[in-house]
Amino acid sequence: MMKSICNKLLLKWHFLGLQLSGTPLKEDLNELNFVLLELHNVDIKMEDKDMAMILLASLPPSYENFVSFLSVGKDSITLEEVKSNLY
């Protein structure tokens, strides 16, 4: 993908607006990984903790207990921690 401002904006928009359905979760995470790879390919750098929080925020309401479990009492969280717990 080209590194134009328009492409970068569209990728960030896609990532920030990502809403995972939760079924099947593996497909949702594959889509997330694809978008993250595309962001990396156009030199968009994001903090790991921000990506983790965006992933948690993109989960469907049925994951509310999961989100609480991973976030309560913590100062930070990693993307890998969220993904490994989802798997």
Residue, then its C-alpha position, 0 to 999 in steps of 0.5 A: m500500500m502507498k504511504s500517502i496521507c490518504n492511505k494512512l488516514l484510511l488505515k487509521w480510520h479502519f483500525l480505530g473503527l474496527q468492531l469485532s463480532g466475536t464470532p468466529l474470534k479467530e477471523d476477527l483477530n486475523e482482520l486485526n492483524f492484517v490492519l496492524l500489518e498494513l499500518h506498519n507497512v506505511d510507517i504508522k507507529m502506535e504504542d502497544k498499550d494503545m493498540a491493546m486498549i483499542l482491541l479491548a474497546s472493539l470487542p462486542p458487549s458480550y466480552e464485558n467481563f473479559v475486558s473488566f478482568l484484563s483491565v481492573g487494577k492494572d496500569s498498563i496492558t500489552l497487545e500480546e497479553v490481550k490477544s493471548n487471553l482471547y485465544 
